Amino acid sequence: MLQRYDARNADLRYWVNGVLRHRDEPGISPFDSVVQGGDAVWEGLRLYHGRIFALDAHLARLRRSAAALGFAAVPSDADITAAITETLRANDMSDGVHLRLTLTRGVKITSGMDPRLNQAGCTLIVLAEHKAPVYDTTGLKLATSSVRRPGPDVLDPKIHHNNLINSILAKMEATLAGADDALMLDGRGFVAETNATHLFAMIGGVLATPRTVACPEGITRATVLTLAAQAGLDVEVRDISLAEMYSADEVFCTGTMGEIAGVTQLDGRVLGDGNIGPVTKQLAEVYQAHARSSGTQVL
């Protein structure tokens, strides 16, 4: 799976600490911490009809991650929201938009690892693109990667950080295997997530999803858990083995960029009857209706 370029993004403008720049105009210092060491945190947001779904939850996670990394002078939620609004208006965007917020430790006085070299506060980047949900809704193919997701003994997954090499390596393996994305295991061999999304599986009539011991606490994941319970489904959050995924009746993945997308093949095995299952379809419809009818008005 390769995302498609949208020609409407040819002249988009992105926001860096109060300055809007054309996409072709550089705006990040080579001394910025995100360049020096991937020292940044991020959030993906989606805009529906002038409203951002779960904005408060995303900003709260951004703030928790920044606090865990000891960032200084973090912008307020009001300032971040204002930057988002200014960026959207500059690009005449109101619907079908994906936003990526990046908050770095800031610009260093000289290159180096030591955070004490950061003496001017954070850098906030707002990138908004015209982008529909990115996954093929007819069914995804996953391949299990040899690259494991680290647990809190290595790097706490509750920090939504910009060090994505682990996931990029897994994605490369999946591409070489002819799959859309990679299924990643944790250090114990249980299912963690894909390289980009959380996973759910219908197993024995129960909707199960892995514990977040080696993956972020996804906001779309939490929403799906709530909506599934409201729909009368039995739900479990537990360790799931790879063998259980192979024999699951349905598997789907969740995330802001792709919403809900069904998985029909895993490691060459056909899942269920090879089609998108009824629970996946039901929750996809419920989620889309919920996301489009709620959220924070920013335009």
Secondary structure, DSSP 8 states (H G I E B T S, - for coil): ------GGGTT-EEEETTEEEETTS--S-TTBHHHHH--EEEEEEEEETTEETTHHHHHHHHHHHHHHTT-SS---HHHHHHHHHHHHHHTT--SSEEEEEEEES-BBSSSSS-GGGB-S--EEEEEEEE----S-TT-EEEEE-SS-B--TTTS-TTS-BS--HHHHHHHHHHHHTT-SEEEEEBTTSSEEEESSSEEEEEETTEEEE--TTSS---HHHHHHHHHHHHTT--EEE----HHHHHT-SEEEEEETTTEEEEEEEETTEE-TTSS--HHHHHHHHHHHHHHHH-SEE--
